[in-house]
Amino acid sequence: MSDGRPSIRDVAARAGVSVTTVSRILNGSYPPAPKTRDKVLRAVQELDYVANPHARALTRQGTGTIALVVMMLDDGFLMSLVESIATGVAEAGKLCLIGTSGGNLERELAVLRQMHAQHVEAIILVGAVVESAEYREQMGAFAAQLRQSGTRLVLCARPPIDTGFQDASVEYDNEGGAYAATSHLLSRGHRRILLLGGPDGQSITTRRTTGYRKALRDLGGDLDPDLEIHPAWNRETGYARVRELLDAGPPTFTGILAHNDHVAAGAMQALREAGLRVPGDISVVGFNNDSFAADLQLTTVHIPARELGLRAAALALDPSPTEHHTTLGTHVVVRETVAQR
């Protein structure tokens, strides 16, 4: 550290590994043992090491590139979100690099490091995440590296990282949306409402479950653990979860709150195949308000995807935003899949 900056050799020495191992881990091209990875990341954090000392200068000059990392691109809501972000970036005359993680934490971190190595001006991290202690530790360390190198981090449709710093973020009200959807079913006389929840541990699953339970407590619905079914995240899993319940016996519920519109579509298919009418026998509410929801006449929760994306792009393009965190509202779009009991 002759020039005052820690080197990759200092990191290797602190972690007790080779320089090559440190380089591969930071580049995301090496699947190390968890203990090795943890030692290296801890050394990086303790030494405040920046992988490329030129990154700060490049960022200040402006590379003209914004990176976007998303779980997947085959989901209607996420596609709308990515499209609006890319539009906002393009309108500012910048290039948008897009990478996908497949919802895997290790892959997400690897893609983030690869994007950082391209000296992008900002990274927008999009979509839900499993809020584990491992996630918070590793993302906290990475976020600290970004701040030191001058690269902006924007979180879109996911909660802020609890690191004690103000990384820019824009999300939507998952809890409020689930509360409103459950309240809508309760207002139509439904008391036993099946929750087809998302992946266990995912941030949006946790928040939507909280909103569902709160509405049941506040408004007199049946708070029954047997009515909370996990996980369901697409049409196939929505169909399978409902089919399993119906195969076990007559339904003990009169309404369904689905994790998203795809899950709702799968649930509706399973109900109809079992000879049950929607909404005559079972009412269904989705989440997201994807484009096909109108074709199904599905009552659902609207998420302002376009506004989310444009705000995320604006935060990524602004070196000094006046507002670091925004939560956008959601609301129920009433169509024809909920009947009065």
VENMOWO-V139209 format. One record per backbone hydrogen bond with DSSP energy under -1.0 kcal/mol. CO is the residue of the C=O (numbers start at 1). NH is the residue of the N-H. If there is no record, write none. Layout:
co: [CO,CO]
nh: [NH,NH]
//
This chain:
co: [1,7,8,9,10,11,12,12,18,19,20,21,22,23,24,30,33,34,35,36,37,38,39,40,41,42,43,44,52,54,55,56,57,58,64,65,66,67,68,69,70,71,75,76,77,78,79,80,81,82,83,84,85,86,87,89,90,95,97,99,101,104,105,106,107,108,109,110,111,112,113,115,116,121,122,123,124,125,129,130,132,133,134,135,136,137,138,139,140,141,142,143,144,145,146,152,154,155,156,161,165,168,169,170,171,172,173,174,175,176,177,178,179,180,181,182,183,185,186,188,191,192,192,194,195,195,196,197,199,201,202,203,204,205,206,207,208,209,210,211,212,213,214,215,216,216,222,224,225,227,229,234,235,236,237,238,239,240,241,242,243,244,254,255,256,257,260,261,262,263,264,265,266,267,268,269,270,271,272,277,277,283,285,287,288,290,292,293,297,299,300,301,302,303,304,305,306,307,308,309,310,311,312,313,324,326,328,331,333,337]
nh: [4,11,12,13,14,15,16,17,22,23,24,25,26,27,29,32,37,38,39,40,41,42,43,44,45,46,47,49,55,58,59,60,61,62,95,121,97,124,99,126,101,102,79,80,81,82,83,84,85,86,87,88,89,90,91,94,93,66,68,70,104,108,109,110,111,112,113,114,115,116,117,118,119,152,67,154,69,156,203,132,136,137,138,139,140,141,142,143,144,145,146,147,148,149,151,123,125,170,127,163,167,155,326,157,328,174,177,178,179,180,181,182,183,184,185,186,187,190,189,341,222,254,255,257,197,229,259,232,202,131,206,207,208,209,210,211,212,213,214,215,216,217,218,219,220,221,224,227,228,195,197,238,239,240,241,242,243,244,245,246,247,248,283,194,285,196,264,265,266,267,268,269,270,271,272,273,274,276,275,281,282,256,258,261,303,293,296,298,336,286,333,288,331,305,308,309,310,311,312,313,314,315,316,317,169,171,173,302,300,284]
//
